[in-house]
Amino acid sequence: MKVEADREVCIQAGNCVMVADAVFDQDDDGIVVVLVDAVPDAEADHAREAVKLCPSQALRLVDEATAH
């Protein structure tokens, strides 16, 4: 599984970092940064929760099997 972030939509809430700090960070302006190319299996539930909690819907999950 991969996660994509639309940095233009991000409102710097930081929910993603609070829920999945191994997957997300924020830059100096507070905009989301995705730290991994593919979400590790151990972080998949956290990544899903972060996508669900994003108030601006800037995050989305991408199933690698169907992405091609």
Secondary structure, 3 states (H helix, E strand, C coil): CEEEECCCCCCCCCHHHHHCCCCEEECCCCCEEECCCCCCHHHHHHHHHHHHHCCCCCEEEECCCCCC
